[in-house]
Amino acid sequence: MHTLASFLETGLSLVVYRDGQVVFESSDSDLRPLVTYIRTYGSHDGEVVIFDKYVGRAAALLMELIRPHHVYAGVISQSGAQALKDSGITFDAGREVKYLMDVASEGMCRWEKMAIGKTAEEFLAELRNIITDGSG
């Protein structure tokens, strides 16, 4: 299994392990990898560990649906960290920032804005209208 440092060196944006075996990996951007994973696998039994390059509130809500044992994030936003804590999901992060956009610019990214005040299920339902497996 990856360490956070070795994952970040791969260039992948998301890797999901179940019972120590890679079951999903992606280099796609934004929330597409998590949405694709949920559409393909949903939540399931077994010890799931997620490695994600960037985790904001939006990604954390989607992870709540997967119910991982642990999350490793290269960068996590304060609201993403709080959402994982609120869901009882343990995590490690290379760096915590106020907003994910602080990595490149000031302010909150559109996904975090969209996730405000929504449950995981409500947020996923809204995303299904925006993100498609192909070109969304």
C-alpha positions in Angstrom: 0.0 0.0 0.0 1.1 3.5 -0.7 2.4 6.0 1.9 1.1 9.6 1.5 4.5 10.6 0.1 4.6 7.7 -2.4 1.0 8.4 -3.5 1.8 12.0 -4.2 4.7 11.0 -6.4 2.5 8.9 -8.7 0.7 11.8 -10.3 -2.6 10.1 -9.6 -5.4 12.1 -8.1 -7.2 9.2 -6.3 -6.3 5.6 -5.3 -8.8 3.4 -3.4 -7.7 0.3 -1.6 -10.0 -2.4 -0.2 -8.5 -5.0 2.1 -5.0 -3.9 1.0 -5.6 -4.2 -2.7 -6.0 -1.4 -5.2 -9.6 -1.5 -6.5 -9.7 2.0 -8.2 -7.3 4.6 -9.4 -7.6 7.8 -11.4 -5.7 10.8 -12.6 -8.9 12.7 -13.5 -9.4 16.1 -11.9 -12.0 17.7 -9.7 -14.6 15.3 -8.1 -14.9 13.0 -11.2 -12.8 10.2 -9.7 -14.9 10.0 -6.5 -18.2 10.2 -8.4 -17.0 7.5 -10.8 -15.9 5.3 -7.9 -19.3 5.7 -6.1 -21.2 4.9 -9.3 -19.0 1.8 -9.9 -18.6 0.5 -6.4 -20.8 2.4 -4.0 -19.9 1.6 -0.4 -19.0 -2.0 0.5 -17.7 -4.2 3.2 -14.0 -4.5 3.9 -11.4 -2.0 5.0 -11.4 0.8 2.5 -8.5 3.3 2.5 -8.6 6.3 0.2 -5.6 8.4 -1.0 -6.7 11.7 -2.6 -4.6 14.6 -3.8 -7.0 17.3 -2.6 -9.9 16.9 -0.1 -12.3 19.8 0.5 -15.8 19.6 2.0 -17.2 18.4 -1.3 -14.9 15.4 -1.5 -15.3 14.7 2.2 -19.1 14.5 1.8 -18.6 12.0 -1.1 -16.2 10.0 1.1 -18.9 9.8 3.8 -20.9 7.7 1.3 -18.0 5.4 0.7 -17.3 5.0 4.5 -13.6 4.5 4.3 -11.6 3.3 7.3 -9.0 6.0 6.7 -8.2 8.9 4.2 -4.8 10.2 3.2 -4.9 13.6 1.6 -2.1 15.7 0.1 -4.0 18.9 0.9 -7.1 19.2 3.0 -9.3 22.2 3.6 -10.5 23.1 7.0 -14.1 22.4 6.1 -13.0 19.1 4.5 -11.2 18.1 7.7 -14.3 19.0 9.8 -16.6 17.0 7.5 -14.4 13.9 7.9 -14.2 14.4 11.7 -18.0 14.8 11.8 -18.4 11.6 9.9 -16.0 9.7 12.2 -13.5 9.2 9.3 -9.9 9.3 10.4 -7.4 11.0 8.1 -3.9 12.2 7.6 -3.0 15.2 5.5 0.3 16.6 4.2 -1.1 20.2 4.6 -4.3 21.8 5.8 -5.5 25.1 4.3 -8.4 27.4 4.8 -9.8 26.7 1.3 -8.5 24.4 -1.4 -8.3 27.4 -3.7 -5.7 28.9 -1.2 -3.3 26.5 -3.0 -3.6 28.5 -6.2 -5.6 31.6 -5.3 -7.9 33.1 -2.6 -11.4 32.0 -1.9 -13.5 28.9 -1.9 -13.8 26.5 -4.9 -17.1 26.0 -6.6 -17.5 22.5 -5.3 -17.0 23.6 -1.7 -19.6 26.4 -2.3 -22.0 23.9 -3.8 -21.5 21.5 -0.8 -22.4 24.1 1.9 -25.5 23.1 3.9 -26.0 19.8 2.0 -25.9 16.3 3.2 -23.7 13.8 1.4 -26.8 12.3 -0.4 -28.1 15.8 -1.5 -24.7 16.8 -2.8 -24.2 13.6 -4.8 -27.7 14.0 -6.3 -26.8 17.5 -7.4 -23.4 16.4 -8.8 -25.1 13.6 -10.9 -26.6 16.4 -13.0 -23.2 18.1 -13.5 -20.5 15.4 -13.6 -20.7 12.5 -16.1 -18.3 9.7 -16.6 -17.4 11.0 -20.0 -17.2 14.7 -20.4 -18.9 16.5 -17.6 
